[in-house]
Structure formats: C-alpha cells, structure tokens
Amino acid sequence: MNSESNCPVSRRGLLQAGGALLLAAALPPNRAHSASSSNDYKISVAPDRARLAGQDRPETDVWTYNGTVPGSLVRLRQDVPARLVVENRLDQETTVHWHGIRLPNAMDGVPGLTQPPIRPGESFVYEFTPPDAGTFWYHPHANSLEQLGRGLAGALIVEESEPVTVDRDLVWMLSDWRLTEDGGIASGFGNRMEAGMSGRVGNTVTLNGRVSEAESFRSGERVRLRLVNASLARIMALRFDGHRPVVVAVDGQPCDPHDPDSGRIFLGPAMRVDLVLDMQGEPGRRYDVIDDFYDGLSYRLTQLVYEKPPVREHSLDAPLALPRNPLPEPDLASAERHRLTLQGGMMSAMMGSGDMQGGMMGGGGMMGMGHGAVWAINGQSMTGDGHAGMEPALAFERGRSVVLELRNETTWWHPMHFHGHSLRVLSRNGRPVPHRQWQDTVLMAPKDVVEAAFVADNPGDWMLHCHVMDHQMSGMMTVLRVA
C-alpha cells in the first residue's frame, strides 16, 4: 500500500524495546467461529484457558469474549440496527470499543468519556446501526494494555447488502503474545522503558488464536482474506510468496484495487486490510507467508497449502472492486486546517523533540493528565484509557470539513486511531496517497507528515490516540470535539 511507509526497523532497535523474538512456527489450523444470524448478540467477558502455541505446549490463562480467543466472530448487516449485550465476569471494570464503526458517541466504549465502565457482575447494552460494510473489530477500552494483552479481542464484519463474488470469505485475526516457558502470559504490563520505545512486543504470533503451521486452499478459488492486527504493539509487513494479493479495502473502507507496495501488506496495531487472492498454486505445494517488518527478525506466519482437486482451471472473471460506503466527501477548498504534533519517547531528547528529562517526557513541562507521561500530542499528555472531563485539543462545528496535519516528531512508529470517523488520507511527506484510501488508523513512521481529511458529522467527544497500547496509556492520546 502506498499509504504506508516501509522504513525498516533495525534488529538493535527492537531488541532494545523488549528482547529478541522467539516465534513458534507450528501447529493446528485456525478454529472456526460461530456467529448469530441476526444483529443481536450476547457477549460474556470472562477468564478461560487456551492452547495458543500448539498441542505440545501448555495451556495459557487468558481473558475471553464468549470463552474463545479471539472472541466470537460478530457478523452484522449494514443499515440494520444492532443490539449487543456485554456481561462482565472479570474481577475488574471493562468496556467494549467497536473499532472503526461510525456509531453514536454514547456507544463508543470509552470509560468516563462516553459511558460508565461496566463493573464486575454488571452488563451494558450497546445499540447502533452500522452505516458501513467492511472489516472491523472489538476490544476493551478499560485497562486496555492488560485486557487486550490477555486476549480480549474479536473480529466484527458488517456484511454488504449485496454479496461479493468470492469462493470463500476468511478472517485472519493476528495477535502477538509474550509467553513464558510454562505457557503463562508474562507479567510486566506498563513497563516504563518499553512504553518510551516500541511498546510491548511479544515472542509468539497467533492466527485466529493458534500458532499456524498451514492454511488450506484449492487452486482456482478466489478468496477474500480479511487481515486484522490485534497486537498491542507489533507492526507487520506480510509477504505472500508465489501469490499476487490485491488490496481492496483498508480499515473496512473500500479503495481502488491495487497491488501492495513492494509486495508487502503493512499492518500497524488495530489496522485491517482486505485482500483478494486468486489461488493459482500447484496442488500439493506449500507457499510461505512471511512477516519481515523488523529488519533481521523475519519469521513465517503460516504456509498456504494446496489440496486437490482444483476448484476451476482459471480465475473467476468478476470485478475486484467493493461497493463504496456512504462516507461524506470533505470539501478541501473550504476545510479548516489543524496540526497535531506527536512528541516524546525515548531518544527524542537527542533528536531535539519535546520537553524531555533524561530522554523521557518530563511531567513538569506537561499539561493535561500527565502523571508518568512519556508521550504528548501538541504538548498535552492524557494517560490511561479515558476520563470524565477530558478537555478537547480541537473543536469543530458539526458538518465542517477538516484537514488534519499529523506530524510525527518522534523516533518511533505510531498507528494513530481516530474514533467515530474515517479519514481520507491525502498525502504522506508531501506525496499524494493514491487509490482513494480512507482509514481510521493511520500508521506513521518516524518523522512522517500525513495530511488526512474528514467531515465532522458525528457529534461528541472523540478520542484520537496511538494504538500501540503502551503509548496510549502513557500519554499519546487527545480528544477532538464535534458540536
């Protein structure tokens, strides 16, 4: 995708951030998910156990939606009202954020800001009508770093009103875990040193809740593959050896079908990419899917295995483009223009960025809610998950077109997520972004400058934050108000 930088990350940089990666490369295929046939769901949040790293590895204590990792696949229908009842069986408060969906502010799942947290033993009813078809996901917005890191994540698909012509529609939910030798989830959430660098990068990557050795396909079939990165911090660059994936949607929003830059699909935490794959491999052969984002630390995510017989001799003769969603087009000529500058983190002091003390963001120089803040946006740090009384950095009149200049003055990567809206990505480092791409989570490389536009048509106080969860929790978060 031309919208994402492909600056390599060095071995040294990642090792400094959290230790070398030990990535398991084996074992069973992904577990199928069950979904309701209506737009009504009940979701129970509770502890359970899962065998993440394979049958010969110990089970792991996890936190789950409906007893599975990832959580139950939620399938909704576009423009049909949805009702989702969430019951909290944890011993701490939680919420659910329906990531990427343009929904009413009261349903956005930010504790204090949009709803009271769901206390242990209590329930909350989320009701909204999804306006956009596409690939989304759901996760907590309370104690986000630990709750997501212990397994609370699930895919959410909003189906098009007219079915797309493919043979199979698959979800690959990709998650990153830091496991101990005995299969437990390593302690140390909120490590300040990691928070100031690339965040909590794990040592095990799962595909639909399991380390994957192989995924089965048949020659001639056309597959819609929905990729979801549910990791706390891991950025991915996926390469499908022997295949030509075509990008048809980013963050749930259809784009002009195109080949990814350098043949790699970039996925920051919280991002989604829909691919169309015309499977033309040889029966009996295996083809690697490689993640090589971190320089010198590539690994095999899985293999595409071809079974007999082929589905057909030739690829489907059907259009690749998905129907567009009803996103309002910003008026760039009359748009307000604002700048949001990302600041802080380890090593930024040496690069001349931010108010720093010993390489970390100094609390004395910060405004906002910055106890122990490491990061800032426009000089303000808002830590945690969300709070009552968070003052907005910017306020927009409802219906106004807005152009945001996102400027990364740090030496680290940041997937910046805007709640309640999708952003039309206009340019990156002065170059136009092709393919008419809309995103709710924009991956920014060090020193990147991105221009993105939207119509402020969804009233409320909306979070904008980095989706490296350590970064959000330690200050890289702000509020934009639409009134």
C-alpha positions as CSV (number, residue, x, y, z in Angstrom):
1,M,0.0,0.0,0.0
2,N,1.4,3.3,-1.0
3,S,-0.2,5.0,2.1
4,E,2.3,3.3,4.5
5,S,6.0,3.9,4.9
6,N,8.3,0.9,4.5
7,C,11.2,2.2,6.6
8,P,12.9,-0.9,8.0
9,V,13.2,-1.4,11.8
10,S,16.6,-2.5,12.9
11,R,17.4,-5.6,15.0
12,R,19.1,-3.4,17.6
13,G,16.0,-1.1,17.9
14,L,13.7,-4.0,18.5
15,L,16.0,-5.8,20.9
16,Q,16.3,-2.6,22.9
17,A,12.5,-2.4,23.0
18,G,11.8,-5.8,24.5
19,G,14.0,-8.7,23.8
20,A,14.6,-10.9,20.8
21,L,11.6,-12.6,19.3
22,L,11.1,-16.3,19.7
23,L,8.3,-17.1,17.3
24,A,6.7,-20.5,17.3
25,A,6.1,-21.8,13.7
26,A,3.9,-24.8,14.1
27,L,0.7,-26.5,14.8
28,P,-3.0,-26.6,14.2
29,P,-5.2,-24.8,11.7
30,N,-7.4,-21.9,12.9
31,R,-10.6,-22.6,14.8
32,A,-13.9,-21.8,13.1
33,H,-16.0,-19.1,14.7
34,S,-19.8,-19.1,15.1
35,A,-21.9,-16.1,14.6
36,S,-25.6,-15.1,15.1
37,S,-27.8,-14.8,12.0
38,S,-29.3,-11.6,13.4
39,N,-27.8,-8.3,14.6
40,D,-28.4,-9.3,18.3
41,Y,-25.5,-10.7,20.3
42,K,-24.7,-11.6,23.9
43,I,-21.0,-11.4,24.8
44,S,-19.6,-12.6,28.1
45,V,-16.3,-11.3,29.2
46,A,-14.6,-13.9,31.4
47,P,-11.3,-15.8,32.2
48,D,-10.7,-19.1,30.4
49,R,-7.8,-21.1,29.1
50,A,-6.4,-21.5,25.5
51,R,-3.7,-23.5,23.9
52,L,-2.0,-20.7,21.9
53,A,1.3,-22.2,21.0
54,G,0.3,-25.7,19.9
55,Q,-0.8,-29.1,21.2
56,D,2.6,-29.9,22.7
57,R,2.7,-26.6,24.6
58,P,1.0,-25.8,27.9
59,E,-2.4,-24.0,28.1
60,T,-2.5,-20.3,28.8
61,D,-4.7,-18.5,31.3
62,V,-6.5,-15.8,29.1
63,W,-9.4,-13.4,29.2
64,T,-12.0,-14.1,26.6
65,Y,-15.2,-13.0,24.8
66,N,-17.6,-16.0,25.0
67,G,-14.9,-18.4,26.0
68,T,-12.7,-18.2,22.9
69,V,-9.5,-16.4,21.7
70,P,-10.2,-14.5,19.6
71,G,-13.7,-13.7,20.7
72,S,-16.8,-14.8,18.9
73,L,-17.0,-13.5,15.3
74,V,-19.7,-10.8,15.2
75,R,-21.4,-10.5,11.9
76,L,-23.7,-7.5,11.4
77,R,-25.7,-6.3,8.5
78,Q,-25.2,-2.8,7.0
79,D,-28.0,-0.3,7.9
80,V,-29.7,-2.8,10.2
81,P,-29.9,-1.9,13.9
82,A,-27.6,-4.0,16.2
83,R,-28.0,-4.8,19.9
84,L,-25.0,-6.3,21.7
85,V,-25.3,-7.1,25.4
86,V,-21.9,-7.3,27.1
87,E,-21.7,-9.0,30.5
88,N,-18.6,-8.5,32.7
89,R,-17.5,-11.6,34.5
90,L,-14.0,-10.3,35.2
91,D,-12.9,-9.1,38.6
92,Q,-12.2,-5.6,37.2
93,E,-14.1,-3.0,35.2
94,T,-14.2,-3.2,31.4
95,T,-15.9,-1.6,28.3
96,V,-16.1,-2.6,24.6
97,H,-15.0,-0.3,21.8
98,W,-16.4,-1.2,18.4
99,H,-13.2,-0.2,16.5
100,G,-13.7,1.7,13.2
101,I,-17.5,1.8,13.2
102,R,-19.1,5.3,12.8
103,L,-21.6,4.9,15.7
104,P,-23.2,7.3,18.2
105,N,-20.8,8.7,20.8
106,A,-22.6,7.1,23.7
107,M,-21.9,3.6,22.2
108,D,-18.1,4.2,21.7
109,G,-17.0,2.4,24.8
110,V,-14.5,4.9,26.4
111,P,-14.9,4.8,30.2
112,G,-15.8,8.2,31.7
113,L,-15.8,10.0,28.4
114,T,-18.7,8.2,26.7
115,Q,-20.1,5.7,29.2
116,P,-19.6,4.5,32.8
117,P,-17.3,1.4,33.0
118,I,-19.0,-2.0,33.2
119,R,-18.4,-3.2,36.7
120,P,-17.8,-6.8,37.7
121,G,-21.2,-8.7,37.5
122,E,-22.9,-6.0,35.5
123,S,-23.9,-5.6,31.9
124,F,-24.1,-2.9,29.3
125,V,-26.2,-2.8,26.1
126,Y,-24.6,-1.3,23.0
127,E,-27.1,-0.3,20.3
128,F,-26.2,1.2,17.0
129,T,-26.8,0.9,13.2
130,P,-23.6,0.3,11.3
131,P,-23.6,2.6,8.2
132,D,-20.6,1.0,6.6
133,A,-19.9,-2.5,5.4
134,G,-16.4,-3.9,6.0
135,T,-13.9,-5.4,8.4
136,F,-13.9,-4.0,11.9
137,W,-13.1,-5.4,15.4
138,Y,-13.9,-5.0,19.0
139,H,-11.7,-4.8,22.2
140,P,-11.7,-3.2,25.6
141,H,-11.1,0.5,26.4
142,A,-10.5,-0.1,30.1
143,N,-7.2,-1.2,31.4
144,S,-6.5,-1.6,27.7
145,L,-2.9,-2.7,27.8
146,E,-3.5,-5.7,30.1
147,Q,-7.0,-6.6,28.9
148,L,-6.1,-6.7,25.2
149,G,-2.7,-8.3,26.1
150,R,-4.5,-11.1,27.9
151,G,-6.8,-11.9,24.9
152,L,-9.8,-9.6,24.8
153,A,-10.3,-9.0,21.1
154,G,-12.7,-10.2,18.4
155,A,-13.4,-9.6,14.7
156,L,-16.6,-7.8,13.6
157,I,-17.8,-8.0,10.0
158,V,-20.5,-5.8,8.6
159,E,-21.8,-7.5,5.5
160,E,-22.5,-5.7,2.2
161,S,-26.1,-5.6,1.2
162,E,-25.2,-7.4,-2.0
163,P,-22.8,-10.4,-1.6
164,V,-19.3,-10.0,-3.1
165,T,-18.3,-12.6,-5.7
166,V,-15.7,-14.8,-4.0
167,D,-15.5,-18.5,-3.2
168,R,-14.5,-18.0,0.4
169,D,-14.5,-15.1,2.9
170,L,-11.9,-15.6,5.6
171,V,-10.8,-13.7,8.6
172,W,-7.2,-13.9,9.9
173,M,-7.1,-12.3,13.3
174,L,-3.4,-11.8,14.1
175,S,-2.3,-11.4,17.7
176,D,1.0,-11.0,19.5
177,W,1.7,-12.6,22.9
178,R,4.6,-12.5,25.4
179,L,4.6,-16.1,26.8
180,T,6.8,-17.7,29.4
181,E,8.3,-21.1,29.1
182,D,5.4,-22.6,31.1
183,G,2.8,-21.1,28.8
184,G,1.8,-18.2,31.0
185,I,1.4,-14.6,29.9
186,A,4.5,-12.7,31.1
187,S,4.0,-10.0,33.8
188,G,5.3,-6.5,33.4
189,F,2.4,-4.7,31.7
190,G,3.1,-1.0,31.7
191,N,6.9,-1.2,31.7
192,R,8.1,2.4,31.5
193,M,11.2,1.7,29.4
194,E,9.1,-0.2,26.8
195,A,6.4,2.5,26.9
196,G,9.0,5.0,25.8
197,M,10.1,2.9,22.9
198,S,8.2,0.5,20.6
199,G,5.8,-0.9,23.3
200,R,5.2,-4.5,24.5
201,V,6.3,-6.7,21.5
202,G,5.8,-10.4,22.2
203,N,7.5,-13.6,21.3
204,T,4.6,-15.6,19.8
205,V,2.2,-14.7,17.0
206,T,-1.1,-16.4,16.6
207,L,-3.5,-16.6,13.7
208,N,-7.1,-16.9,14.9
209,G,-5.9,-17.9,18.4
210,R,-3.3,-20.6,17.4
211,V,0.2,-20.7,16.1
212,S,-0.4,-21.7,12.5
213,E,1.6,-24.2,10.5
214,A,-0.6,-24.3,7.5
215,E,-3.9,-22.9,6.0
216,S,-5.6,-25.0,3.3
217,F,-6.6,-23.8,-0.1
218,R,-7.5,-25.1,-3.5
219,S,-6.2,-24.0,-6.9
220,G,-8.6,-21.8,-8.8
221,E,-10.6,-20.4,-5.9
222,R,-11.0,-16.7,-5.2
223,V,-10.6,-15.8,-1.5
224,R,-11.4,-12.6,0.3
225,L,-8.9,-12.5,3.1
226,R,-9.6,-10.1,5.9
227,L,-6.5,-9.3,7.9
228,V,-6.9,-7.8,11.4
229,N,-3.8,-6.9,13.6
230,A,-5.0,-7.2,17.2
231,S,-1.5,-6.9,18.7
232,L,-0.5,-4.5,21.4
233,A,2.5,-3.1,19.6
234,R,3.7,-5.4,16.8
235,I,3.7,-3.9,13.3
236,M,3.6,-6.4,10.4
237,A,4.7,-6.4,6.8
238,L,3.2,-9.6,5.2
239,R,4.6,-11.1,2.0
240,F,2.7,-13.9,0.3
241,D,5.3,-15.9,-1.6
242,G,4.2,-17.1,-5.0
243,H,1.0,-15.1,-5.0
244,R,-0.3,-11.7,-6.0
245,P,-2.6,-10.2,-3.3
246,V,-4.8,-7.3,-4.4
247,V,-5.7,-4.8,-1.7
248,V,-9.5,-4.0,-2.0
249,A,-10.2,-2.3,1.4
250,V,-8.2,-0.6,4.2
251,D,-9.7,-0.3,7.8
252,G,-13.1,-1.5,6.5
253,Q,-13.3,1.1,3.7
254,P,-13.1,0.0,0.1
255,C,-10.3,1.5,-2.0
256,D,-9.3,1.3,-5.6
257,P,-8.0,-2.3,-6.0
258,H,-4.2,-2.3,-6.2
259,D,-1.0,-4.3,-5.7
260,P,0.7,-3.5,-2.3
261,D,4.0,-1.6,-2.4
262,S,7.0,-3.9,-2.6
263,G,4.5,-6.8,-2.5
264,R,4.1,-6.4,1.3
265,I,1.0,-5.6,3.3
266,F,1.7,-3.2,6.1
267,L,-0.5,-3.7,9.2
268,G,0.0,-1.5,12.3
269,P,-1.8,-2.5,15.5
270,A,-5.6,-2.1,15.1
271,M,-5.4,-1.8,11.3
272,R,-7.3,-4.0,8.9
273,V,-6.7,-4.8,5.2
274,D,-9.0,-6.8,2.9
275,L,-7.2,-8.8,0.2
276,V,-8.5,-10.7,-2.8
277,L,-6.3,-13.7,-3.6
278,D,-6.8,-15.7,-6.8
279,M,-5.3,-19.0,-5.7
280,Q,-3.1,-20.3,-8.6
281,G,-0.6,-22.5,-6.7
282,E,0.2,-26.1,-7.6
283,P,-1.7,-28.8,-5.8
284,G,0.5,-30.4,-3.1
285,R,2.8,-27.3,-2.8
286,R,3.3,-25.1,0.2
287,Y,3.9,-21.3,0.0
288,D,5.2,-19.2,2.8
289,V,3.5,-16.2,4.3
290,I,6.4,-14.1,5.8
291,D,6.3,-11.2,8.2
292,D,9.6,-9.3,7.6
293,F,8.8,-5.8,9.1
294,Y,11.6,-5.9,11.7
295,D,14.9,-5.9,9.9
296,G,16.8,-9.2,10.6
297,L,13.9,-10.7,12.5
298,S,11.6,-12.1,9.9
299,Y,9.5,-15.2,10.6
300,R,7.0,-17.5,8.8
301,L,3.4,-16.6,9.9
302,T,2.0,-19.7,8.2
303,Q,2.0,-21.6,4.9
304,L,-0.6,-21.7,2.1
305,V,-1.1,-25.4,1.4
306,Y,-2.8,-26.5,-1.8
307,E,-5.1,-29.5,-1.7
308,K,-6.6,-31.5,-4.6
309,P,-8.6,-31.2,-6.7
310,P,-8.6,-27.6,-8.1
311,V,-11.9,-25.6,-7.9
312,R,-11.5,-24.4,-11.5
313,E,-8.9,-24.1,-14.2
314,H,-8.9,-20.3,-14.4
315,S,-9.5,-17.4,-12.1
316,L,-13.0,-16.0,-11.6
317,D,-14.0,-13.4,-14.1
318,A,-15.6,-11.0,-11.7
319,P,-14.8,-7.4,-10.7
320,L,-12.5,-6.9,-7.7
321,A,-13.8,-3.5,-6.5
322,L,-16.0,-3.5,-3.5
323,P,-19.1,-1.2,-3.3
324,R,-18.2,2.1,-1.6
325,N,-19.6,3.1,1.7
326,P,-21.6,6.3,2.3
327,L,-18.7,8.4,3.6
328,P,-19.2,12.2,3.2
329,E,-16.5,13.7,0.9
330,P,-14.7,16.6,2.6
331,D,-14.7,19.9,0.8
332,L,-10.9,20.6,0.7
333,A,-11.3,24.2,-0.6
334,S,-13.3,25.3,2.4
335,A,-11.8,22.9,5.0
336,E,-10.4,24.1,8.4
337,R,-6.8,23.1,8.7
338,H,-5.2,22.0,12.0
339,R,-1.9,20.4,13.1
340,L,-1.4,17.6,15.6
341,T,2.2,17.0,16.6
342,L,3.3,13.7,18.1
343,Q,6.1,14.2,20.7
344,G,8.1,12.4,23.3
345,G,9.5,8.9,23.9
346,M,13.0,7.5,24.4
347,M,15.8,9.1,22.4
348,S,13.7,12.0,21.3
349,A,15.7,14.4,23.6
350,M,18.7,13.7,21.5
351,M,16.7,14.4,18.4
352,G,15.5,17.8,19.8
353,S,11.8,16.9,20.2
354,G,9.6,17.6,23.1
355,D,10.1,18.6,26.8
356,M,12.4,15.9,28.0
357,Q,14.1,14.8,31.2
358,G,16.7,12.1,30.7
359,G,15.2,11.0,27.4
360,M,11.6,10.7,28.7
361,M,8.7,13.2,28.6
362,G,9.1,15.3,31.8
363,G,6.0,15.7,33.9
364,G,6.8,19.2,35.0
365,G,6.6,20.6,31.5
366,M,3.3,18.9,30.5
367,M,-0.3,19.9,30.7
368,G,-3.3,17.7,31.0
369,M,-3.5,14.4,32.9
370,G,0.2,13.5,32.5
371,H,1.2,11.6,35.6
372,G,4.2,9.5,34.4
373,A,3.6,10.7,30.9
374,V,6.1,9.6,28.2
375,W,4.3,11.0,25.1
376,A,2.3,14.0,24.1
377,I,0.2,15.5,21.4
378,N,0.6,19.2,20.9
379,G,2.3,19.4,24.3
380,Q,-0.5,17.7,26.2
381,S,-0.4,14.2,27.7
382,M,-3.6,12.3,28.5
383,T,-2.8,9.0,30.2
384,G,-4.8,5.9,30.7
385,D,-8.0,4.8,28.8
386,G,-10.3,7.7,29.1
387,H,-11.6,10.1,31.7
388,A,-14.6,12.3,32.5
389,G,-13.8,15.9,31.9
390,M,-11.1,15.4,29.2
391,E,-10.8,18.8,27.5
392,P,-10.6,18.6,23.7
393,A,-7.5,19.7,21.9
394,L,-9.6,20.8,18.9
395,A,-13.4,21.5,18.5
396,F,-15.2,21.5,15.2
397,E,-18.6,22.8,14.2
398,R,-20.8,19.9,13.0
399,G,-20.7,19.4,9.3
400,R,-17.4,21.2,8.8
401,S,-14.7,19.8,6.5
402,V,-11.4,19.4,8.3
403,V,-7.9,18.7,7.2
404,L,-5.5,17.4,9.9
405,E,-1.8,17.5,9.5
406,L,-0.4,14.7,11.6
407,R,3.3,15.3,12.3
408,N,5.4,12.6,13.9
409,E,8.4,14.4,15.6
410,T,9.4,11.2,17.5
411,T,11.8,8.4,16.5
412,W,9.2,5.7,16.8
413,W,6.2,4.3,14.8
414,H,2.7,5.3,15.8
415,P,-0.6,3.9,14.4
416,M,-2.9,6.8,15.1
417,H,-6.6,5.9,15.6
418,F,-9.5,8.4,15.4
419,H,-12.8,7.2,16.9
420,G,-16.2,7.8,15.3
421,H,-14.9,8.8,11.9
422,S,-12.9,7.7,8.9
423,L,-10.1,9.8,7.5
424,R,-9.4,10.3,3.7
425,V,-5.6,10.1,3.6
426,L,-4.5,12.8,1.2
427,S,-0.7,12.9,1.3
428,R,2.4,11.4,3.1
429,N,5.5,13.5,3.3
430,G,4.3,15.8,0.5
431,R,3.4,13.0,-1.9
432,P,-0.3,12.3,-2.8
433,V,-1.6,9.0,-1.5
434,P,-3.3,7.1,-4.4
435,H,-6.2,4.6,-4.5
436,R,-8.7,6.8,-2.7
437,Q,-7.9,5.3,0.7
438,W,-9.9,6.0,3.9
439,Q,-8.5,4.9,7.3
440,D,-9.4,5.1,10.9
441,T,-5.9,4.0,12.0
442,V,-3.0,5.7,10.2
443,L,0.4,4.2,10.5
444,M,3.1,6.8,10.9
445,A,6.8,6.2,10.6
446,P,9.4,8.3,12.4
447,K,9.3,11.9,11.1
448,D,6.3,11.2,8.9
449,V,3.9,14.0,8.0
450,V,0.5,12.9,6.9
451,E,-2.5,15.0,5.7
452,A,-5.9,13.5,6.2
453,A,-9.4,15.0,5.7
454,F,-12.9,14.2,7.1
455,V,-16.3,15.8,7.6
456,A,-17.0,16.4,11.3
457,D,-20.5,15.0,11.0
458,N,-20.7,12.7,14.1
459,P,-21.3,14.8,17.3
460,G,-19.5,14.1,20.5
461,D,-16.1,14.0,22.2
462,W,-13.9,11.5,20.3
463,M,-10.6,10.1,21.2
464,L,-7.6,10.2,18.9
465,H,-4.7,8.1,20.2
466,C,-1.8,5.9,19.3
467,H,-2.8,2.2,19.2
468,V,0.5,1.0,20.5
469,M,-1.2,0.5,23.8
470,D,1.8,1.4,25.9
471,H,1.9,4.7,24.0
472,Q,-1.8,5.5,24.6
473,M,-1.6,4.6,28.3
474,S,1.5,6.8,28.8
475,G,0.2,10.0,27.1
476,M,-0.3,9.8,23.4
477,M,-4.0,10.5,23.5
478,T,-6.2,13.5,23.0
479,V,-9.9,14.4,22.4
480,L,-11.4,16.1,19.4
481,R,-14.9,17.5,19.8
482,V,-17.7,17.8,17.2
483,A,-20.5,20.0,18.4
